[in-house]
Amino acid sequence: MRSKSWLVLFLAACLLLLPSASPAQQYEPSVGQPGKDVIWVPTDEKLVEAMLDLAKVTPGDFLIDLGSGDGRIVIAAAKHGARALGVEYNSDMVALSRRNAEKAGVAQKASFEQADIFEIDLSKATVITMYLLQHLNLRLRPSILKLKPGTRVVSHAFDMGDWEADQTVQKEGRTAYLWIVPARVEGSWAWKTDNSTAELTLTQKFQKISGTLNGNGITNPILNGDQISFTAGNSKYSGRVIGNTIEGTVQSGGNTQNWHATLR
């Protein structure tokens, strides 16, 4: 009996000395491991910072990282003071990211969700980051273009096809692309002048616009998020697109007047 009791105590002590068998605690990702849509290759920390700088992330932002991996972009954004959400399909990666956020002291601002990147609600994001593949970017593009004008989108390495980036940056041979979601302005806009009704006709391809005012071509047309400006003759127009209206000012001959246009 004594020998059996001793053996039981010995085995119990050995079990206490064994490391935890929890998969989440033991999980260590490996570069190149397969995922649902892409393999996992982490973004270099220097490029992470360059991406956040490119998007001009501030404490007022809500960033969503699509395919967040080990959470490094989300955690870096939280260190900038922003609220950030990582969307990752691999549940082990999600658990790892949460631990990393705890270690970094930003768990209150950095959260992670196990989900499909094509099913997540992006509508509240002011910044979206991703390191996917071009064909995945193109699948996401229609949803991104429906977001609030001015939403910033940054992609590591892969572009969006014929939607040209507004800006690019390179860091140690790696490229990051920035797009600013443009307002929808294509169509005919009208407003009253002193003597008649002015009509602005715009064509649009993403953030690139062109058009005419009362049949005459406009110059220097710029669309940046919800901000629009152009020159017609000696008059410079600038305004903010708010749904089916544009509100702004027109400067001409040293005078400035309010400008309010409505989409027909």
Secondary structure, DSSP 8 states (H G I E B T S, - for coil): -HHHHHHHHHHHHHHHHS----HHHH----TT---SSS------HHHHHHHHHHHT--TT-EEEEES-TTSHHHHHHHHTT-EEEEEES-HHHHHHHHHHHHHHT-TTTEEEEE--TTTS--TT-SEEEE---HHHHHHHHHHHHTS-TT-EEEEES--BTTB--SEEEEETTEEEEEEE------EEEEEE-SSSEEEEEEEEETTEEEEEETTEE-EEEEEETTEEEEEETTEEEEEEEETTEEEEEEEETTEEEEEEEEE-
